[in-house]
Amino acid sequence: MLTYQEIRPGEALADYIYCYWIFSYQPKDHQEVLEHSIPPDGCFSLAFPHHPMAPSLGISLLGPQNSIFRLPVFPGSHCLGIRFMPGVGKALFGVSPKAWVDRNLEAEDLIGGLNTGAIFHHWPAQEPDQAWLDPIFEHWIDEKEVELDEPILRAVRLILAADGQVKVSELAQQVFLSERQFQRRFQEAVGLSPKVFSRIRRMRAALLQRLLAEKSYADILFDHGYTDKSHFNRDFAAIAGLSSAELERYLKQIEHLGLEE
């Protein structure tokens, strides 16, 4: 009934795209509108929604999330998304990540030159696949004059690799910036402070392992640097606005494909 899948891009796009994703709501019996809850990820995402009864749905750009994002999803809906690497949003879309935290934009005026016709030619008739998605986005990015803050992108990759378990002072040292410079440039590029972004990634990693691994809750929380469940719940409540148990129950209703711990 509910499925979510991630597909990694090819190496040529690794600095720009974190993953492609697909969400589908195909109920067999009842036809209830779903209140879908999306955990924060700190990334920009382009969303291409599709419903057979509403073929002209607009393309959306989701800003970096600092909290749970909720939206109604109608039965029979599909959505193709492109989750961009944190730190590339301003260069690709010309909008300040700080100004668009937890906001949802109409994307048409921000994606000039992107061959959206080619995307809708393939999808939803064909399964999303890097073989046809990658060339579309490679061409779009190659045509743009993209200037990225390389030290900040290195820091982002370090945070992702460590699942958020890294100190801000250590990150600043590893990218050869003062801590003050690092804090300022990181927030300008990503939209969130390095501390908040790291906390989000640590929480996501713990939730992902809870969904995919057959391990005790205590072991999972310890693996991700939480001293106990109350520590995790405090961090979670600050971001999510609901209990971890409530979100976990909802996420377990979704078949997750292509996710990596």
C-alpha positions in Angstrom: 0.0 0.0 0.0 2.8 2.4 1.0 6.2 2.2 -0.7 9.3 4.3 -0.5 12.4 3.6 -2.6 15.8 5.3 -3.0 18.1 5.1 -6.1 21.6 6.4 -6.0 22.9 8.5 -9.0 26.0 7.8 -11.0 29.4 9.0 -9.9 29.3 12.1 -12.1 26.4 13.5 -10.1 27.6 12.4 -6.6 28.5 16.0 -5.6 25.1 17.3 -6.5 22.4 14.6 -6.0 22.2 12.5 -2.9 19.5 10.2 -4.3 16.4 9.9 -6.4 13.3 8.7 -4.4 9.9 7.4 -5.2 6.9 7.4 -2.9 3.7 5.6 -3.8 0.3 5.3 -2.0 -1.8 2.5 -3.6 -4.4 1.3 -1.1 -6.2 -1.9 -2.0 -9.4 -1.4 -0.1 -10.3 1.9 1.6 -9.6 5.2 -0.2 -8.6 7.5 2.7 -6.5 10.6 2.3 -3.2 9.9 4.0 -1.4 12.4 6.2 2.1 11.7 5.2 4.9 12.5 7.7 8.4 13.1 6.3 11.3 13.1 8.7 13.7 16.0 8.3 16.8 15.5 6.1 18.5 19.0 5.8 18.3 18.8 1.9 16.6 20.4 -1.0 14.3 18.1 -2.9 12.5 18.5 -6.2 9.2 16.7 -6.2 7.3 15.6 -9.3 3.9 14.4 -8.1 1.5 12.4 -10.2 -2.1 11.3 -9.9 -4.2 9.9 -12.7 -7.1 12.2 -11.9 -4.9 15.3 -11.7 -2.3 15.2 -14.5 -1.3 18.9 -14.2 0.0 18.8 -10.6 2.9 21.3 -10.2 6.5 20.6 -9.5 7.6 21.5 -6.0 10.9 22.4 -4.4 11.1 21.5 -0.7 13.5 23.5 1.3 15.9 22.0 3.9 13.8 20.5 6.6 14.4 21.2 10.3 11.2 19.5 11.4 8.7 16.9 10.4 7.0 17.8 7.1 3.3 16.7 6.8 1.2 16.8 3.7 -2.0 15.1 2.5 -1.6 12.3 0.0 -4.5 11.1 -2.1 -5.0 7.4 -2.9 -3.4 6.4 -6.2 -0.6 9.0 -5.9 3.0 8.6 -6.9 5.8 11.1 -6.4 9.3 11.1 -7.9 11.8 13.2 -6.0 15.4 14.3 -6.4 17.1 14.9 -3.1 20.1 17.2 -3.6 23.3 17.2 -1.6 23.2 19.7 1.3 25.1 22.8 0.3 24.3 22.9 -3.5 20.8 24.4 -3.3 21.8 28.0 -3.7 24.1 27.3 -6.6 21.4 25.2 -8.5 18.2 27.1 -7.7 19.4 30.6 -6.8 17.5 30.7 -3.5 19.0 31.1 -0.1 18.7 27.9 1.9 18.4 29.9 5.1 15.3 31.7 3.7 13.6 28.4 2.7 14.0 26.2 5.7 10.8 24.1 6.2 9.2 25.8 3.2 7.7 24.4 0.0 8.1 26.4 -3.2 6.6 26.2 -6.7 9.6 25.1 -8.7 8.8 26.1 -12.3 10.6 29.5 -12.1 13.6 28.0 -10.3 14.5 25.1 -12.7 14.9 26.9 -16.0 16.7 24.7 -18.5 15.8 21.4 -16.8 14.1 19.1 -19.3 11.0 18.3 -17.3 9.3 17.0 -20.5 11.9 14.2 -20.7 11.2 13.3 -17.1 7.4 13.1 -17.6 8.0 11.2 -20.9 9.6 8.4 -18.9 7.7 8.7 -15.6 5.4 7.3 -14.3 5.2 5.0 -17.4 8.6 3.7 -16.6 10.3 2.9 -13.3 12.7 5.7 -12.2 16.2 4.6 -13.1 19.6 6.4 -13.1 20.1 5.3 -16.7 17.6 7.8 -17.9 17.5 10.3 -15.0 21.3 10.9 -14.8 21.7 12.3 -18.4 18.8 14.8 -17.8 20.4 16.2 -14.6 24.0 16.0 -15.9 23.0 18.2 -18.9 21.1 20.6 -16.7 24.0 21.1 -14.3 26.6 21.2 -17.1 24.7 24.1 -18.6 24.8 26.1 -15.4 27.7 28.1 -13.9 27.8 26.3 -10.6 30.1 27.6 -7.9 30.2 25.4 -4.8 31.8 26.0 -1.4 34.1 23.1 -1.5 35.3 23.2 2.2 31.6 23.1 3.3 30.8 20.3 0.9 33.7 18.3 2.4 32.3 19.0 5.9 28.8 17.8 4.7 30.3 14.6 3.4 32.1 14.1 6.8 28.8 14.6 8.7 27.0 12.2 6.4 29.8 9.5 6.7 29.7 9.8 10.5 25.9 9.8 10.7 26.1 13.2 12.5 28.5 12.0 15.2 31.2 14.6 14.8 32.0 17.8 16.7 31.7 21.2 15.0 35.2 22.1 16.2 36.7 19.0 14.6 34.9 19.7 11.3 36.2 23.3 11.2 39.8 22.0 11.7 39.4 19.3 9.0 38.3 21.9 6.4 40.9 24.5 7.5 38.5 27.2 8.7 38.1 29.0 12.0 35.1 27.7 13.9 33.4 31.1 13.4 34.0 31.1 9.7 32.9 27.5 9.4 29.6 28.1 11.3 28.7 31.1 9.1 29.6 29.6 5.7 27.9 26.3 6.6 24.6 28.0 7.5 24.8 30.1 4.3 25.3 27.0 2.1 23.1 24.4 3.9 20.5 26.6 5.6 21.0 25.0 9.0 23.8 25.3 11.5 26.3 22.4 11.5 25.1 21.4 15.0 21.4 21.2 13.9 22.3 19.4 10.6 24.4 16.9 12.5 21.6 16.2 15.0 19.1 15.6 12.1 21.5 13.2 10.4 22.1 11.3 13.6 18.4 11.0 14.3 17.7 9.8 10.7 20.5 7.2 11.0 19.0 5.8 14.2 15.5 5.7 12.7 16.8 4.0 9.6 18.7 1.4 11.5 15.6 0.8 13.7 13.6 0.1 10.5 16.3 -2.1 8.8 18.3 -3.9 11.5 17.3 -6.6 13.9 18.9 -5.0 16.9 17.6 -3.9 20.2 16.6 -0.3 20.6 19.2 0.2 23.3 22.0 -1.1 21.0 20.9 1.2 18.1 20.8 4.3 20.3 24.2 3.5 21.7 25.6 3.0 18.2 24.5 6.6 17.4 25.8 8.3 20.4 22.7 8.5 22.6 23.3 7.8 26.3 19.7 6.5 26.8 16.2 6.5 25.2 15.3 9.7 27.1 18.3 11.4 25.4 17.1 10.3 22.0 13.5 11.3 22.8 14.5 14.8 23.8 16.5 15.3 20.6 13.6 13.8 18.6 10.9 15.9 20.2 12.9 19.1 19.5 12.9 18.2 15.8 9.8 16.2 15.1 7.0 17.6 17.3 5.7 14.1 18.0 7.0 11.0 19.8 9.5 8.7 18.2 7.1 5.8 18.9 4.4 7.5 16.8 6.7 8.1 13.9 8.2 4.7 14.1 4.7 3.1 14.0 3.9 5.1 10.9 7.2 4.4 9.1 6.8 0.7 9.7 3.6 0.8 7.6 5.8 1.7 4.6 7.8 -0.8 2.5 11.3 0.7 2.2 13.4 -0.3 -0.8 17.0 0.6 -1.7 17.9 2.1 1.7 21.4 1.6 3.0 22.4 1.7 6.7 
